[in-house]
Amino acid sequence: MENVLAFEVTQTENVFSRGLVQKQLGSLKKKQVRVQIEYSDINYKDALAASKNGGVVIDYPKVIGIDLAGTVIESNDENWQAGQKVLVTGYGLGTDKDGGFSQFQDVPAEWLVELPQGLTSKEAMKFGTAGFTAALAVRSFEEKSIEKDTPVLVTGATGGVASTAIALLYQLGYSNIIALSSKKEQAQWLLNLGATDIKTAEEILPEKKRPIGKQKFGAIIDTVGGEILANLLPLIQYNGTAILCGNASGITLNTTVLPFILRGIQMIGIDSVYVEMAQRKQVWQFLAKNKGVLDQVSYQEVDLTDLDETIDSLLNGTHTGRTIVNMGGTK
């Protein structure tokens, strides 16, 4: 195959670089499938992968991009044939093995999900790992039979995971969704998504942190972690739930056991990387069924040659909504 364009990062002890390269794909290995990538998308994890000492890439050089959607053009696995529409999110894509920021990519056959009927490659990547993560969080609500009028707080509300979660919650009939965001200029957009109120951290959190505070929320979907999460746990109602799916504000959680043993709250971690395939297929069917939320979720489309600006905006906290990457293939 002729050279393909890809976005690659490399790092040595003294040098870090990222940018476009020409890659030569070799012979397709056993149990691998070659995909012509039509769309990818940019996640916070991709921004970390594109950073010096980002902590997510296993070895270098690496074509990053943890998501892809496109068409099989060659297969060394009996379960996949040329012409099938597929997507990949998670596993080691873009961290352990070369990822989705490329015009073509060879991926392990067991990582592929057939694109659900009624969902295009572009729509799948509008969701991407962010939408997949949001769906896992929202489906936890359904599994726990959380009442539809329960006050639900969603942190980091303008981000890809949180904004999709708000839209999905609203689509499913939840009627008391509070969006936590410092970006007041995005308030109307968040209301359009389905949020019933927008609050800043200063408006919600008490001036003095206490092990147990006033019961305000039946459930929270937290995408930021760190000190904000630690301050929110004491405000969760009796038998409430904290669903954790991000750490943009840090991985340290400085809290006490009191909200858990005095109020019986539960903390559920969301892993979107190694979800078993049966559940993975169910989640994508759920997203295909509820793809109407994409009409509300904000997104921008960029080319493979224009990744740097979006990566920087994710790292400095100014990015909103979703960014998809058009590889120039079939839509």
One Martini backbone bead per residue (centre of mass of N, CA, C, O) as a GRO file, in nm:
protein
  331
    1MET     BB    1   0.099   0.035   0.019
    2GLU     BB    2   0.073   0.340   0.022
    3ASN     BB    3   0.111   0.611   0.171
    4VAL     BB    4  -0.002   0.739   0.485
    5LEU     BB    5  -0.175   0.961   0.678
    6ALA     BB    6  -0.048   1.075   1.004
    7PHE     BB    7  -0.065   1.113   1.365
    8GLU     BB    8   0.239   1.160   1.550
    9VAL     BB    9   0.420   1.049   1.834
   10THR     BB   10   0.730   1.143   2.009
   11GLN     BB   11   0.972   1.007   2.260
   12THR     BB   12   1.235   1.106   2.457
   13GLU     BB   13   1.433   1.220   2.697
   14ASN     BB   14   1.464   1.517   2.518
   15VAL     BB   15   1.224   1.453   2.303
   16PHE     BB   16   0.926   1.612   2.162
   17SER     BB   17   0.670   1.510   1.919
   18ARG     BB   18   0.421   1.633   1.676
   19GLY     BB   19   0.259   1.499   1.374
   20LEU     BB   20   0.284   1.461   1.046
   21VAL     BB   21   0.292   1.150   0.859
   22GLN     BB   22   0.435   0.893   0.668
   23LYS     BB   23   0.293   0.569   0.622
   24GLN     BB   24   0.374   0.216   0.613
   25LEU     BB   25   0.191  -0.053   0.534
   26GLY     BB   26   0.199  -0.370   0.580
   27SER     BB   27   0.133  -0.670   0.638
   28LEU     BB   28  -0.128  -0.853   0.729
   29LYS     BB   29  -0.211  -0.990   1.010
   30LYS     BB   30  -0.319  -1.214   1.207
   31LYS     BB   31  -0.625  -1.116   1.324
   32GLN     BB   32  -0.653  -0.876   1.120
   33VAL     BB   33  -0.776  -0.541   1.027
   34ARG     BB   34  -0.840  -0.328   0.755
   35VAL     BB   35  -0.903   0.028   0.777
   36GLN     BB   36  -1.093   0.276   0.639
   37ILE     BB   37  -1.090   0.591   0.756
   38GLU     BB   38  -1.342   0.839   0.806
   39TYR     BB   39  -1.356   0.868   1.130
   40SER     BB   40  -1.286   1.062   1.413
   41ASP     BB   41  -1.178   1.176   1.745
   42ILE     BB   42  -1.154   1.402   2.031
   43ASN     BB   43  -0.995   1.346   2.338
   44TYR     BB   44  -0.846   1.385   2.634
   45LYS     BB   45  -0.659   1.141   2.591
   46ASP     BB   46  -0.535   1.251   2.330
   47ALA     BB   47  -0.409   1.501   2.458
   48LEU     BB   48  -0.221   1.342   2.641
   49ALA     BB   49  -0.079   1.182   2.410
   50ALA     BB   50   0.012   1.484   2.288
   51SER     BB   51   0.199   1.484   2.547
   52LYS     BB   52   0.436   1.533   2.755
   53ASN     BB   53   0.405   1.301   2.982
   54GLY     BB   54   0.092   1.189   2.967
   55GLY     BB   55   0.062   0.860   3.053
   56VAL     BB   56  -0.073   0.668   2.791
   57VAL     BB   57   0.172   0.589   2.633
   58ILE     BB   58   0.371   0.314   2.597
   59ASP     BB   59   0.509   0.380   2.309
   60TYR     BB   60   0.760   0.476   2.068
   61PRO     BB   61   0.608   0.553   1.820
   62LYS     BB   62   0.262   0.707   1.781
   63VAL     BB   63  -0.049   0.659   1.670
   64ILE     BB   64  -0.314   0.831   1.750
   65GLY     BB   65  -0.634   0.750   1.857
   66ILE     BB   66  -0.915   0.596   2.026
   67ASP     BB   67  -1.080   0.632   1.751
   68LEU     BB   68  -1.295   0.463   1.496
   69ALA     BB   69  -1.437   0.484   1.152
   70GLY     BB   70  -1.536   0.240   0.887
   71THR     BB   71  -1.385   0.029   0.632
   72VAL     BB   72  -1.333  -0.274   0.522
   73ILE     BB   73  -1.050  -0.391   0.303
   74GLU     BB   74  -0.914  -0.612   0.501
   75SER     BB   75  -0.885  -0.972   0.602
   76ASN     BB   76  -0.756  -1.210   0.878
   77ASP     BB   77  -1.069  -1.277   0.945
   78GLU     BB   78  -1.365  -1.461   0.936
   79ASN     BB   79  -1.560  -1.228   1.072
   80TRP     BB   80  -1.437  -1.043   0.835
   81GLN     BB   81  -1.526  -0.820   0.563
   82ALA     BB   82  -1.522  -0.659   0.298
   83GLY     BB   83  -1.737  -0.361   0.353
   84GLN     BB   84  -1.757  -0.332   0.642
   85LYS     BB   85  -1.892  -0.157   0.908
   86VAL     BB   86  -1.686   0.010   1.157
   87LEU     BB   87  -1.571   0.017   1.506
   88VAL     BB   88  -1.341   0.182   1.749
   89THR     BB   89  -1.297   0.158   2.108
   90GLY     BB   90  -1.036   0.150   2.292
   91TYR     BB   91  -0.834  -0.032   2.445
   92GLY     BB   92  -0.516   0.020   2.263
   93LEU     BB   93  -0.598   0.255   2.101
   94GLY     BB   94  -0.342   0.497   2.078
   95THR     BB   95  -0.136   0.344   2.302
   96ASP     BB   96  -0.042   0.047   2.215
   97LYS     BB   97  -0.163   0.109   1.933
   98ASP     BB   98  -0.227   0.222   1.653
   99GLY     BB   99  -0.454   0.471   1.550
  100GLY     BB  100  -0.717   0.698   1.422
  101PHE     BB  101  -0.492   0.912   1.304
  102SER     BB  102  -0.576   0.779   1.006
  103GLN     BB  103  -0.653   0.654   0.693
  104PHE     BB  104  -0.523   0.385   0.799
  105GLN     BB  105  -0.583   0.062   0.983
  106ASP     BB  106  -0.454  -0.189   1.196
  107VAL     BB  107  -0.666  -0.427   1.370
  108PRO     BB  108  -0.793  -0.615   1.594
  109ALA     BB  109  -1.068  -0.809   1.551
  110GLU     BB  110  -1.176  -0.803   1.862
  111TRP     BB  111  -1.233  -0.476   1.852
  112LEU     BB  112  -1.472  -0.491   1.672
  113VAL     BB  113  -1.764  -0.306   1.563
  114GLU     BB  114  -2.053  -0.308   1.426
  115LEU     BB  115  -2.232  -0.093   1.272
  116PRO     BB  116  -2.514   0.020   1.344
  117GLN     BB  117  -2.814   0.048   1.244
  118GLY     BB  118  -2.848   0.393   1.150
  119LEU     BB  119  -2.529   0.440   1.175
  120THR     BB  120  -2.279   0.642   1.110
  121SER     BB  121  -1.956   0.723   1.118
  122LYS     BB  122  -2.004   1.014   1.205
  123GLU     BB  123  -2.199   0.956   1.442
  124ALA     BB  124  -2.013   0.769   1.602
  125MET     BB  125  -1.793   1.006   1.643
  126LYS     BB  126  -1.973   1.200   1.794
  127PHE     BB  127  -1.956   1.012   2.025
  128GLY     BB  128  -1.760   0.806   2.099
  129THR     BB  129  -1.609   0.778   2.396
  130ALA     BB  130  -1.783   0.992   2.526
  131GLY     BB  131  -2.061   0.865   2.459
  132PHE     BB  132  -2.000   0.586   2.574
  133THR     BB  133  -1.955   0.685   2.863
  134ALA     BB  134  -2.227   0.822   2.902
  135ALA     BB  135  -2.394   0.564   2.859
  136LEU     BB  136  -2.284   0.406   3.096
  137ALA     BB  137  -2.381   0.606   3.309
  138VAL     BB  138  -2.687   0.613   3.237
  139ARG     BB  139  -2.734   0.303   3.261
  140SER     BB  140  -2.690   0.304   3.567
  141PHE     BB  141  -2.957   0.436   3.631
  142GLU     BB  142  -3.135   0.209   3.523
  143GLU     BB  143  -3.015  -0.024   3.701
  144LYS     BB  144  -3.094   0.154   3.977
  145SER     BB  145  -3.369   0.299   3.957
  146ILE     BB  146  -3.372   0.600   3.912
  147GLU     BB  147  -3.550   0.857   3.954
  148LYS     BB  148  -3.667   1.102   3.733
  149ASP     BB  149  -3.681   1.339   3.979
  150THR     BB  150  -3.399   1.336   4.046
  151PRO     BB  151  -3.134   1.507   4.154
  152VAL     BB  152  -2.893   1.590   3.901
  153LEU     BB  153  -2.539   1.602   3.874
  154VAL     BB  154  -2.321   1.762   3.626
  155THR     BB  155  -1.995   1.771   3.552
  156GLY     BB  156  -1.840   1.933   3.314
  157ALA     BB  157  -2.083   2.011   3.110
  158THR     BB  158  -1.921   2.104   2.830
  159GLY     BB  159  -1.829   1.838   2.781
  160GLY     BB  160  -1.857   1.550   2.611
  161VAL     BB  161  -1.968   1.362   2.832
  162ALA     BB  162  -2.165   1.553   2.984
  163SER     BB  163  -2.341   1.658   2.749
  164THR     BB  164  -2.440   1.376   2.664
  165ALA     BB  165  -2.564   1.297   2.934
  166ILE     BB  166  -2.777   1.516   2.944
  167ALA     BB  167  -2.922   1.437   2.681
  168LEU     BB  168  -2.990   1.146   2.766
  169LEU     BB  169  -3.149   1.203   3.023
  170TYR     BB  170  -3.366   1.368   2.884
  171GLN     BB  171  -3.456   1.148   2.682
  172LEU     BB  172  -3.534   0.950   2.942
  173GLY     BB  173  -3.690   1.169   3.158
  174TYR     BB  174  -3.518   1.357   3.310
  175SER     BB  175  -3.615   1.658   3.526
  176ASN     BB  176  -3.335   1.712   3.728
  177ILE     BB  177  -3.082   1.889   3.577
  178ILE     BB  178  -2.759   1.976   3.689
  179ALA     BB  179  -2.522   2.205   3.576
  180LEU     BB  180  -2.167   2.214   3.607
  181SER     BB  181  -2.040   2.551   3.543
  182SER     BB  182  -1.827   2.834   3.448
  183LYS     BB  183  -1.979   2.867   3.157
  184LYS     BB  184  -2.216   3.099   3.112
  185GLU     BB  185  -2.215   3.121   2.792
  186GLN     BB  186  -2.343   2.806   2.788
  187ALA     BB  187  -2.631   2.797   2.915
  188GLN     BB  188  -2.829   2.765   2.676
  189TRP     BB  189  -2.715   2.503   2.568
  190LEU     BB  190  -2.768   2.337   2.826
  191LEU     BB  191  -3.074   2.379   2.820
  192ASN     BB  192  -3.113   2.246   2.539
  193LEU     BB  193  -3.016   1.961   2.633
  194GLY     BB  194  -3.181   1.953   2.953
  195ALA     BB  195  -3.119   2.144   3.152
  196THR     BB  196  -3.262   2.311   3.448
  197ASP     BB  197  -2.969   2.397   3.556
  198ILE     BB  198  -2.704   2.638   3.639
  199LYS     BB  199  -2.389   2.589   3.806
  200THR     BB  200  -2.153   2.677   4.024
  201ALA     BB  201  -1.939   2.590   4.264
  202GLU     BB  202  -1.999   2.841   4.447
  203GLU     BB  203  -2.318   2.783   4.457
  204ILE     BB  204  -2.290   2.484   4.594
  205LEU     BB  205  -2.056   2.508   4.776
  206PRO     BB  206  -1.936   2.529   5.070
  207GLU     BB  207  -1.714   2.717   5.242
  208LYS     BB  208  -1.715   2.467   5.438
  209LYS     BB  209  -1.586   2.167   5.474
  210ARG     BB  210  -1.774   1.865   5.529
  211PRO     BB  211  -1.841   1.535   5.581
  212ILE     BB  212  -2.142   1.654   5.623
  213GLY     BB  213  -2.416   1.766   5.436
  214LYS     BB  214  -2.644   1.883   5.251
  215GLN     BB  215  -2.903   1.740   5.082
  216LYS     BB  216  -2.911   1.761   4.707
  217PHE     BB  217  -2.831   1.475   4.564
  218GLY     BB  218  -2.905   1.164   4.418
  219ALA     BB  219  -2.699   1.229   4.177
  220ILE     BB  220  -2.376   1.187   4.008
  221ILE     BB  221  -2.183   1.309   3.730
  222ASP     BB  222  -1.830   1.269   3.710
  223THR     BB  223  -1.555   1.438   3.507
  224VAL     BB  224  -1.313   1.562   3.718
  225GLY     BB  225  -1.264   1.532   4.010
  226GLY     BB  226  -1.108   1.582   4.287
  227GLU     BB  227  -1.215   1.843   4.482
  228ILE     BB  228  -1.504   1.850   4.380
  229LEU     BB  229  -1.582   1.564   4.454
  230ALA     BB  230  -1.513   1.582   4.758
  231ASN     BB  231  -1.739   1.812   4.801
  232LEU     BB  232  -1.994   1.640   4.694
  233LEU     BB  233  -2.034   1.381   4.863
  234PRO     BB  234  -2.175   1.525   5.124
  235LEU     BB  235  -2.445   1.606   4.921
  236ILE     BB  236  -2.558   1.329   4.913
  237GLN     BB  237  -2.807   1.138   4.935
  238TYR     BB  238  -2.970   0.896   5.053
  239ASN     BB  239  -2.879   0.636   4.853
  240GLY     BB  240  -2.687   0.748   4.665
  241THR     BB  241  -2.497   0.847   4.357
  242ALA     BB  242  -2.161   0.805   4.222
  243ILE     BB  243  -2.040   0.879   3.895
  244LEU     BB  244  -1.725   0.789   3.754
  245CYS     BB  245  -1.558   0.951   3.438
  246GLY     BB  246  -1.316   1.147   3.556
  247ASN     BB  247  -0.980   1.362   3.578
  248ALA     BB  248  -0.925   1.673   3.505
  249SER     BB  249  -0.864   1.763   3.832
  250GLY     BB  250  -0.775   1.477   3.924
  251ILE     BB  251  -0.688   1.169   4.124
  252THR     BB  252  -0.740   1.289   4.394
  253LEU     BB  253  -0.918   1.174   4.706
  254ASN     BB  254  -1.035   1.387   4.967
  255THR     BB  255  -1.191   1.196   5.216
  256THR     BB  256  -1.458   1.019   5.369
  257VAL     BB  257  -1.672   0.761   5.501
  258LEU     BB  258  -1.945   0.897   5.586
  259PRO     BB  259  -2.127   0.897   5.326
  260PHE     BB  260  -2.126   0.578   5.317
  261ILE     BB  261  -2.211   0.498   5.633
  262LEU     BB  262  -2.452   0.723   5.681
  263ARG     BB  263  -2.591   0.722   5.363
  264GLY     BB  264  -2.529   0.486   5.153
  265ILE     BB  265  -2.346   0.552   4.935
  266GLN     BB  266  -2.243   0.520   4.593
  267MET     BB  267  -1.955   0.418   4.391
  268ILE     BB  268  -1.910   0.446   4.033
  269GLY     BB  269  -1.711   0.312   3.792
  270ILE     BB  270  -1.602   0.413   3.459
  271ASP     BB  271  -1.517   0.189   3.194
  272SER     BB  272  -1.429   0.226   2.836
  273VAL     BB  273  -1.197   0.021   2.744
  274TYR     BB  274  -1.279  -0.299   2.874
  275VAL     BB  275  -1.539  -0.369   2.763
  276GLU     BB  276  -1.733  -0.603   2.698
  277MET     BB  277  -1.867  -0.696   2.401
  278ALA     BB  278  -2.165  -0.732   2.474
  279GLN     BB  279  -2.194  -0.449   2.603
  280ARG     BB  280  -2.084  -0.281   2.373
  281LYS     BB  281  -2.315  -0.344   2.175
  282GLN     BB  282  -2.546  -0.235   2.352
  283VAL     BB  283  -2.448   0.059   2.366
  284TRP     BB  284  -2.456   0.112   2.057
  285GLN     BB  285  -2.757   0.058   2.031
  286PHE     BB  286  -2.843   0.281   2.225
  287LEU     BB  287  -2.720   0.515   2.059
  288ALA     BB  288  -2.875   0.464   1.799
  289LYS     BB  289  -3.158   0.502   1.929
  290ASN     BB  290  -3.037   0.800   2.059
  291LYS     BB  291  -2.929   0.997   1.815
  292GLY     BB  292  -3.098   1.262   1.856
  293VAL     BB  293  -2.889   1.409   2.048
  294LEU     BB  294  -2.698   1.518   1.818
  295ASP     BB  295  -2.869   1.780   1.762
  296GLN     BB  296  -2.752   1.913   2.045
  297VAL     BB  297  -2.468   1.842   2.023
  298SER     BB  298  -2.173   1.989   2.012
  299TYR     BB  299  -1.981   2.036   1.701
  300GLN     BB  300  -1.672   1.981   1.525
  301GLU     BB  301  -1.489   1.992   1.212
  302VAL     BB  302  -1.187   1.828   1.115
  303ASP     BB  303  -0.878   1.776   1.002
  304LEU     BB  304  -0.581   1.608   1.018
  305THR     BB  305  -0.425   1.900   0.982
  306ASP     BB  306  -0.610   2.023   1.262
  307LEU     BB  307  -0.528   1.925   1.575
  308ASP     BB  308  -0.369   2.118   1.766
  309GLU     BB  309  -0.587   2.319   1.865
  310THR     BB  310  -0.772   2.112   2.007
  311ILE     BB  311  -0.567   1.996   2.200
  312ASP     BB  312  -0.510   2.263   2.350
  313SER     BB  313  -0.806   2.318   2.445
  314LEU     BB  314  -0.823   2.068   2.625
  315LEU     BB  315  -0.577   2.136   2.813
  316ASN     BB  316  -0.697   2.447   2.888
  317GLY     BB  317  -1.033   2.432   2.908
  318THR     BB  318  -1.186   2.557   2.621
  319HIS     BB  319  -1.343   2.317   2.543
  320THR     BB  320  -1.638   2.224   2.352
  321GLY     BB  321  -1.778   1.944   2.314
  322ARG     BB  322  -1.714   1.820   1.988
  323THR     BB  323  -1.452   1.651   1.787
  324ILE     BB  324  -1.415   1.575   1.453
  325VAL     BB  325  -1.243   1.359   1.207
  326ASN     BB  326  -1.171   1.400   0.872
  327MET     BB  327  -1.034   1.161   0.631
  328GLY     BB  328  -1.192   1.160   0.335
  329GLY     BB  329  -1.396   0.954   0.324
  330THR     BB  330  -1.660   0.791   0.361
  331LYS     BB  331  -1.964   0.884   0.532
   0.00000   0.00000   0.00000
